[in-house]
Amino acid sequence: MINHLRDDFGVEPVCRELDLSVSAFNARRRRPKSARHLRDARLIGHIRRIHAASGETYGARRIHRQLRREGITAARCTIERLMREDGLEGVIRGQ
């Protein structure tokens, strides 16, 4: 968010409004990506591929099952979270 606003207002005023120190912002920016972030970025590519190949019908359960068949291990709740964040949904069949 600060990166989007710093061109218009500068870093210091934006940090002041967010009650954040500039040094904390700079430290966060320089910090390497976490293992979870790197794993999620790799996993979302697989999820998108499987979801698209299924005609956008597969939900988290079926994607989880397909990933296991391909030898990729991930918790189903992780797949659910990533799908939710990416706006992917499976088709809910009629009752």
N, C-alpha and C positions, 0 to 999 in steps of 0.2 A: 504494500500500500504506500509506503513511504517513497519507494522508487518511482511510483507513478506521479506523486505530488511534488517531488523535489525539484523538478524542472520549473514548475510554476512558482513555488513558494520557498524552496530551499529546505535543507535537512533540519536545521535547528528549529525553525518555527513549527514544523510538523511534529517533531519529537516533543517539543514543549506542549503542544496541544494534546498529544497522546500520553503525556506524563511518562516519557521515556528519555533516558539520557542518550546523548549522541554517541558516547563511547560504547554503550550497550548495543546500539544499532550497528555500529561499525564492527563490533566483535561478532555479532550474529551473522553479519554479511560475509565475513571472512571464514567463518567456521565451515568445515567440510560437511557435505551431505551425510546424514545419518544412514546407518545400515538399513533401517526400515524404509526410508525414503528411496534408497537405491533398489531395494527388493520390490517395493511397490511399483516403481517405474518399469521394472522389467516384467512384473506380473501383469500389469494393466495391458501391456501389448498382447500377451497371450489371451487375456480375457476378451479383448476387443476382437481378436482374430476368430476365436471360437464363437463368440456371439454373432459376428457377421456371417460366418460359415453356416450357422444354424438358421439363417434367415431371420435373425434377431428374435428367435423364439426361446432360446435357452435362458433359464434363470440361474441363480447361484448354485443350486443343487446339481443341475446337469453340467454346468461349467466345471464345478469342483470334481465331479466324476470324470469328465473328459481330461482334465489336467492330470488326475491321478493315472489315467490310462497312458498319458504321454510321459509319465515319470516326473512330473513337476509336483512337488509337495507344497501345499499351502492350506491353511485352515479355512473352513467354509465361511466363518465370520469375517475373515480378511477379504475373501472374495466378495461377500455381501457389502462390506464397507467400500471397497474400491468401485464396485458397480454403482452404488448409491452416489458416491462422489462424482463419478463420470456420467451419471444420468442414464445408465443402461438398465433396462427392465426386461424381464422375461414376459412371455405371453401367458395370461391366466385363461385357462380353458373354461368353457361353459360348464355349468353344473348339471 
